[in-house]
Amino acid sequence: MQSFFEPQFEVSVMTEKREPPDPSDEPDGAAVLSRITDPVVALDEELRVTFCNDAAADVFASAETDLLGTAVGELLPESIVTTFRDECEHAMATASSATFEIDHPASDGRFEGRLYPSQTGLSVFFRDISGRVRERSRLETRERALQRIYEIVGDIDRPFDRQVTELLSVVSDALGTEYGALSRIDVDTDTYVFEALSGPADCDFEAGDVVSLNATNCERVVRSGETLVVDDVETDAPDLADRTGNAEWGISSYLGIPVTVEGTPYGTFCFYDMDPRAESFSEWDVTLVELLGNWVSAGLESERTDARLESFAGMLAHELRNPLQIAHLYRQQAATGDQAAAEELATALDRMAELIDVILVTAGGTDSVIDWEEVALADAASDAWETANDDESGLVIETEQVVEADPTHLQYVLENLFSNAVVHAGPDVTVRVGDLPTGFYIADDGHGIEAAERSQVFEPGYTTDGGGTGLGLTYVDQLANTYDWDCTVTESHDGGARFEFTGTEPNAAD
């Protein structure tokens, strides 16, 4: 016979004495109890069922047996029959009521039972407390999750990437999803990078893997800039069902929010599972993910700021080294009245002052105070080319555009791009400066930059030159951001590198 109760049994004796009517002895009472929606059972002195209402029959009866006349020992697993019988006999002997909680596997529920002894046996009143137990368990899970989250985010000595990975695991457990991920998305190349990932041991992906952005639900999150909650892809978002992530990988439920860094879309903080949700994502679930997603955004911004400050220091040391050497070289000669040495010293000092100004403006970002002037792009390019390469024939100027900028900043951008072309393509490189509808471009006829690497060239430390610092293009990009210009890299008509600056016309940002 199927057992109706798990071997879990708690009994607490109550001192209050009550003697409710025995349902089997009072027909009118039995009629009333039959209408009660909670299960009610009456047992005789031999602990056989003498009465059960419809609710009890629905819960405890089986196809093999009728409850009426059945001994309790045939309904309960052996592990708790003795304990239950002892408590029933004690309740009848002392005329004291008792309470207990018991699991019922067949209905996947938990019931609270109350024993009330009478002269002919006892009555057992059951109440389904499954909802209360689930809510208690849910609250306990949330409490543990919040405590763990507090420990993770409060540990300032824990590396940020480790904090993110551990948060993904904790939140996945709290939400009841198998997977959690922090993604980095490149809309231009249609790629989705798993920056951090939490999932089962047999997960098909790991941190660092790259997939097509259009295969994911995250693409919608990034483009809309809004939280996406899907309890069942097939019913809640059928237009997403044919995406590779859902159709082939088997994703059936999803909760994700956009992650931004300095106001720019970065990726997503998301959680998903291969099964539809048995219970919808709650408001608490969504709020937790949104709060932690905002924390991740702030952490990424802090990481970027720290990296920028470190690169500032490296760039300052690198850029100032040459003018400092010149200054030291000519200092003593200038002190003796050598006019040529004094001019060289002054030039070196001016160069250092310009570099410091560039770095301070870049560090300040869009909040920097800029000395705006109308600068002829052709003139700025000619001056920058003299610094980057002695061969004037390598520069082709195809613009008469006037740009509003600080002349020092614009020349610094051009010098770095020209130097980059000379270093990677050689002194015979040809560089073109031309117009775009809303900006300008710098293109060379060198070897170009592989498409897969174009999103990395502006990152601090990225270089293919063994003697380089990997900072020049970083500052080109950061200066462009300071001016609210968009800077992208692509392939030139000659197969080399082409850097495009858009939004440079006056009031473009407005």
C-alpha positions in Angstrom: 0.0 0.0 0.0 1.3 3.5 -0.8 2.4 5.4 2.3 0.6 8.8 2.7 3.1 10.4 5.1 6.8 11.1 5.0 8.7 9.9 8.1 8.7 13.4 9.7 6.5 13.8 12.7 6.4 16.5 15.4 4.1 16.3 18.4 3.7 19.0 21.1 1.3 18.4 24.0 -1.2 21.0 24.9 -2.4 21.3 28.4 -5.8 22.7 27.5 -8.6 20.1 27.7 -11.3 20.1 25.1 -13.9 17.6 24.3 -15.5 18.4 21.0 -18.3 16.2 19.9 -17.4 12.9 18.3 -18.5 13.2 14.7 -19.4 9.6 14.5 -21.8 9.8 17.5 -23.6 13.0 16.4 -25.2 12.8 12.9 -25.9 16.6 12.9 -22.3 17.3 13.9 -21.1 14.9 11.2 -23.1 16.8 8.6 -21.5 20.1 9.7 -18.0 18.6 9.7 -18.6 17.1 6.3 -19.0 20.6 4.9 -15.7 21.8 6.3 -13.1 22.2 3.7 -10.2 21.1 5.9 -9.7 17.3 6.4 -11.4 15.9 9.6 -11.0 12.3 10.8 -12.5 10.5 13.8 -10.8 7.5 15.3 -12.2 4.9 17.8 -10.3 3.6 20.8 -8.6 1.1 18.5 -7.5 4.0 16.3 -9.6 2.9 13.4 -11.3 5.5 11.2 -14.9 5.9 12.1 -15.6 9.1 10.2 -13.9 11.3 7.5 -15.3 14.2 5.7 -14.9 14.7 2.0 -11.8 16.8 2.3 -10.1 14.0 4.3 -11.1 11.4 1.8 -9.7 13.5 -1.1 -6.4 13.8 0.7 -5.8 10.5 2.4 -7.9 7.9 0.6 -6.3 5.7 -2.1 -7.6 3.6 -4.9 -6.8 0.4 -2.9 -8.6 1.3 0.4 -11.5 3.1 1.9 -10.7 5.2 4.9 -13.7 4.1 7.0 -12.7 1.2 9.2 -9.0 1.4 8.2 -6.5 1.3 11.1 -4.1 4.1 11.3 -1.2 1.7 11.1 -2.3 0.9 7.5 -2.2 4.6 6.6 1.1 5.7 8.2 4.6 4.6 7.5 6.0 2.2 10.1 8.6 4.8 11.2 6.0 7.0 12.9 3.1 4.6 13.6 4.3 3.8 17.1 4.9 7.4 18.0 1.6 8.5 16.6 -0.2 5.7 18.5 1.6 6.6 21.7 0.5 10.2 21.4 -3.1 9.3 20.6 -3.2 6.9 23.6 -1.7 9.6 25.8 -4.2 12.2 24.6 -7.1 9.8 25.4 -5.7 8.8 28.8 -5.0 12.4 29.9 -7.9 14.0 28.0 -5.3 16.5 26.7 -5.2 17.8 23.2 -2.0 17.7 21.1 -0.7 19.1 17.8 1.6 17.8 15.1 2.9 18.5 11.6 3.1 15.8 9.0 4.1 15.6 5.3 1.9 14.1 2.7 3.9 13.2 -0.4 0.9 12.3 -2.6 -0.4 15.9 -2.5 3.1 17.4 -2.1 1.7 19.1 1.0 2.3 19.5 4.6 -0.5 19.4 7.2 -0.9 20.5 10.8 -3.0 18.1 12.8 -4.8 18.6 16.1 -5.8 15.7 18.4 -9.0 16.1 20.5 -9.7 13.0 22.7 -13.3 12.0 23.6 -14.9 9.1 25.5 -15.1 7.0 22.4 -11.8 7.8 20.8 -10.5 11.1 19.3 -11.0 13.5 16.5 -8.2 14.7 14.3 -8.5 18.1 12.6 -6.1 18.7 9.7 -5.1 22.0 8.2 -3.1 22.4 5.0 -0.2 24.6 5.9 1.8 23.9 2.7 1.5 27.6 1.6 2.7 28.8 5.0 5.6 26.4 4.9 6.6 27.4 1.4 6.4 31.1 2.3 8.5 30.4 5.4 11.0 28.5 3.3 11.0 31.3 0.7 11.7 34.0 3.4 14.4 31.9 4.9 16.0 31.5 1.4 15.8 35.2 0.8 17.3 35.9 4.2 20.2 33.6 3.5 20.7 35.1 0.1 20.7 38.7 1.4 23.2 37.8 4.2 25.5 36.2 1.6 25.1 39.1 -0.7 26.0 41.5 2.1 29.1 39.4 2.8 30.2 39.5 -0.8 29.7 43.1 -1.7 31.0 44.2 1.7 34.4 42.5 1.2 36.5 45.2 -0.3 39.5 43.0 -0.5 37.7 40.5 -2.8 38.5 41.1 -6.5 35.5 42.5 -8.4 35.4 39.7 -10.9 35.2 37.2 -8.1 32.4 39.2 -6.4 30.4 39.1 -9.6 30.8 35.4 -10.1 29.8 34.6 -6.5 26.8 37.0 -6.7 25.6 35.2 -9.9 25.7 31.9 -8.0 23.9 33.3 -4.9 21.2 35.0 -6.9 20.6 32.0 -9.1 19.9 29.9 -6.0 17.6 32.6 -4.6 15.6 32.8 -7.9 15.7 29.1 -8.5 17.4 29.3 -11.9 20.2 27.2 -13.2 22.2 29.9 -14.9 23.3 33.5 -14.2 25.6 35.6 -16.4 27.2 39.0 -16.7 27.5 39.7 -20.4 29.5 42.3 -22.4 27.8 43.2 -25.7 29.2 44.7 -28.9 26.3 45.8 -31.0 28.5 46.8 -33.9 30.0 43.3 -34.3 26.8 41.5 -33.1 28.7 39.6 -30.4 27.8 38.6 -26.9 30.6 37.8 -24.5 30.1 35.8 -21.3 32.1 38.0 -18.9 31.1 35.9 -15.9 28.9 32.8 -15.7 27.3 30.6 -13.0 25.8 27.3 -14.0 25.9 23.5 -13.7 29.2 21.6 -14.2 28.1 20.4 -17.6 27.3 23.9 -18.9 28.2 24.3 -22.6 29.7 27.7 -22.0 32.3 29.3 -19.8 33.5 32.8 -19.1 35.1 34.3 -22.1 33.0 32.5 -24.7 31.5 34.6 -27.5 28.2 33.9 -29.3 26.0 35.9 -31.7 24.1 38.6 -30.0 20.9 37.8 -32.0 20.9 34.3 -30.5 20.2 35.8 -27.0 17.3 37.4 -25.2 19.9 39.9 -24.0 19.8 41.6 -27.4 16.3 42.9 -26.6 17.4 44.1 -23.1 20.3 46.1 -24.5 18.4 47.7 -27.4 15.4 48.6 -25.3 17.4 49.5 -22.2 14.7 47.9 -20.1 14.3 44.9 -17.8 13.0 41.8 -19.5 11.0 39.2 -17.5 9.9 36.0 -19.2 8.3 33.2 -17.1 7.7 31.0 -20.2 9.2 32.0 -23.6 6.6 30.0 -25.6 3.6 31.8 -24.0 5.1 35.1 -22.7 7.4 36.0 -25.6 6.7 33.8 -28.6 8.5 36.3 -30.9 11.7 35.3 -29.0 11.1 31.5 -29.2 13.0 30.9 -32.4 16.2 32.5 -31.2 19.1 30.1 -31.0 19.4 30.6 -27.2 15.8 29.5 -26.8 15.1 27.1 -29.7 18.5 25.2 -29.6 20.0 25.8 -26.2 16.6 25.3 -24.5 16.2 28.5 -22.5 12.6 28.7 -21.4 12.6 31.4 -18.7 14.6 34.6 -18.4 15.1 37.6 -16.1 17.7 40.2 -17.3 18.5 43.9 -16.8 20.7 46.2 -18.8 24.1 47.1 -17.5 25.5 50.5 -18.3 28.9 52.1 -17.8 29.2 55.9 -17.7 25.8 56.1 -19.4 26.8 53.7 -22.3 25.3 50.3 -22.7 27.7 47.6 -21.6 25.8 44.3 -21.4 23.3 42.5 -19.2 23.0 41.0 -15.7 20.7 38.1 -16.4 19.4 34.7 -15.0 17.7 32.0 -17.0 16.6 28.4 -16.9 15.8 25.5 -19.2 12.3 25.1 -17.7 9.3 27.5 -17.6 8.7 29.0 -14.2 6.4 27.0 -11.9 5.9 30.3 -10.1 6.3 33.7 -11.8 9.3 35.8 -11.1 8.2 37.9 -8.1 8.5 41.6 -7.6 11.2 40.8 -5.0 13.1 38.7 -7.6 13.1 41.6 -10.1 14.0 44.2 -7.6 16.9 42.1 -6.3 18.3 41.7 -9.8 17.9 45.4 -10.6 19.6 46.5 -7.5 22.5 44.1 -8.0 22.7 45.0 -11.7 23.1 48.7 -10.7 25.8 47.6 -8.2 27.6 45.8 -11.0 27.3 48.9 -13.2 28.9 51.0 -10.5 31.6 48.4 -10.0 32.5 48.4 -13.7 32.6 52.1 -13.7 34.9 52.1 -10.7 37.1 49.5 -12.4 37.3 51.6 -15.5 38.1 54.7 -13.5 40.9 52.8 -11.7 42.3 51.5 -15.0 42.1 55.0 -16.4 44.0 56.4 -13.5 46.6 53.7 -13.7 47.0 54.3 -17.4 47.2 58.1 -16.8 50.2 57.5 -14.6 51.8 55.2 -17.2 51.1 57.6 -20.0 52.3 60.6 -18.1 55.6 58.8 -17.3 55.9 57.6 -21.0 55.0 60.9 -22.6 57.1 63.1 -20.3 60.2 61.0 -20.5 61.4 62.5 -23.8 60.8 66.2 -23.1 62.4 65.7 -19.6 65.4 64.2 -21.2 65.6 67.1 -23.6 65.2 69.6 -20.7 68.0 67.9 -18.7 70.2 67.9 -21.8 69.9 71.6 -22.5 69.5 72.9 -18.9 73.1 73.5 -18.2 73.8 75.0 -21.6 70.9 77.3 -21.3 72.1 78.5 -17.9 75.4 79.6 -19.5 73.5 81.9 -22.0 73.2 79.5 -24.9 70.2 80.9 -26.8 69.6 77.8 -28.9 69.7 75.6 -25.8 67.3 77.9 -24.0 64.9 77.6 -26.9 65.1 73.8 -26.8 64.5 73.9 -23.1 61.5 76.2 -23.5 60.1 73.9 -26.2 60.5 70.8 -23.9 58.8 72.6 -21.0 56.0 73.8 -23.2 55.6 70.2 -24.4 55.4 68.9 -20.9 52.8 71.6 -20.0 50.7 70.5 -23.0 50.8 66.9 -22.1 49.8 67.6 -18.5 46.9 69.6 -19.8 45.8 66.8 -22.1 45.9 64.2 -19.3 44.0 66.4 -16.9 41.3 67.1 -19.4 41.0 63.4 -20.3 40.8 62.5 -16.6 38.0 65.1 -16.1 36.0 63.6 -19.0 33.0 65.7 -20.1 33.2 67.8 -17.0 36.5 69.3 -18.1 36.8 73.0 -19.0 38.0 73.2 -22.6 39.4 76.3 -24.3 37.3 76.1 -27.4 38.6 77.4 -30.7 37.9 77.0 -34.4 40.8 74.9 -35.7 41.5 74.2 -39.3 41.8 70.4 -39.5 44.3 70.6 -42.4 46.7 72.9 -40.4 46.4 70.7 -37.3 47.2 67.6 -39.4 50.2 69.2 -41.0 51.6 70.2 -37.6 51.0 66.8 -36.1 52.6 65.0 -39.1 55.8 66.9 -38.6 56.1 65.5 -35.1 55.1 62.0 -36.1 57.1 61.6 -39.4 59.8 63.5 -41.2 58.5 62.5 -44.7 56.0 65.2 -45.7 55.0 63.2 -48.8 53.2 60.5 -46.7 50.4 62.8 -45.7 47.4 63.4 -48.0 45.0 66.1 -46.8 41.5 66.0 -48.4 39.6 68.4 -46.1 39.0 72.0 -45.5 36.9 71.3 -42.4 37.1 73.5 -39.3 36.7 71.8 -36.0 35.8 73.4 -32.7 38.3 72.1 -30.1 41.4 73.0 -28.1 44.2 73.1 -30.7 46.5 71.2 -28.3 44.0 68.4 -27.8 43.2 68.0 -31.5 46.9 67.9 -32.4 47.5 65.3 -29.7 44.8 63.1 -31.2 46.3 63.4 -34.7 49.9 62.9 -33.5 49.0 59.6 -31.8 47.1 58.3 -34.8 49.9 59.3 -37.2 52.6 57.8 -34.9 50.5 54.6 -34.7 50.4 54.4 -38.5 54.2 55.0 -38.8 55.0 52.4 -36.1 52.8 49.7 -37.5 53.0 50.3 -41.2 56.5 51.9 -41.5 57.9 55.3 -42.4 56.7 54.9 -46.0 53.0 54.7 -45.0 50.5 57.1 -46.6 47.9 58.6 -44.3 44.8 60.4 -45.5 42.7 63.0 -43.6 39.3 63.4 -45.1 35.7 64.4 -44.4 32.7 62.5 -43.2 29.1 63.8 -43.2 29.3 64.6 -39.5 33.0 64.5 -38.8 36.3 63.4 -40.3 38.5 60.3 -40.7 42.2 59.3 -40.5 43.1 56.4 -42.8 46.4 54.6 -43.7 47.4 52.0 -46.3 49.1 49.7 -43.8 48.1 46.2 -42.7 45.0 47.2 -40.9 43.4 45.9 -37.8 41.6 42.5 -37.6 37.8 42.9 -37.2 37.9 40.8 -34.0 40.5 43.1 -32.4 38.9 46.4 -33.3 36.9 46.6 -30.1 40.1 46.1 -28.1 42.5 48.6 -29.6 41.2 51.4 -27.3 41.7 49.4 -24.1 44.6 50.4 -21.9 47.6 48.3 -22.4 46.6 46.8 -25.8 49.5 46.8 -28.2 51.0 44.7 -30.9 54.3 46.6 -30.6 56.7 45.0 -28.2 58.1 48.4 -27.2 54.8 50.2 -26.9 52.8 51.0 -23.8 49.3 50.4 -25.4 48.1 53.8 -24.2 48.2 56.1 -27.2 44.9 54.9 -28.8 43.3 54.7 -25.3 43.8 58.4 -24.9 42.6 59.1 -28.4 39.3 57.4 -27.5 39.1 59.1 -24.1 39.7 62.6 -25.6 37.0 61.9 -28.1 34.7 60.9 -25.3 35.6 64.1 -23.5 34.4 66.1 -26.6 31.3 63.8 -27.0 32.7 62.6 -30.3 32.1 59.0 -31.4 35.3 57.3 -32.4 35.3 54.0 -34.3 37.9 52.0 -36.2 37.3 50.2 -39.4 39.1 49.2 -42.6 40.4 51.8 -45.1 39.9 51.6 -48.8 43.5 50.6 -49.1 43.1 47.8 -46.6 44.7 49.6 -43.7 43.2 51.1 -40.5 40.7 53.9 -40.6 39.6 55.9 -37.6 36.4 57.7 -37.9 35.3 60.6 -35.7 31.6 61.7 -35.9 29.5 64.2 -34.1 32.4 66.8 -34.3 30.3 69.5 -35.9 29.3 72.4 -33.7 26.5 71.6 -31.2 26.4 68.0 -32.5 25.9 66.7 -28.9 22.8 68.9 -28.6 
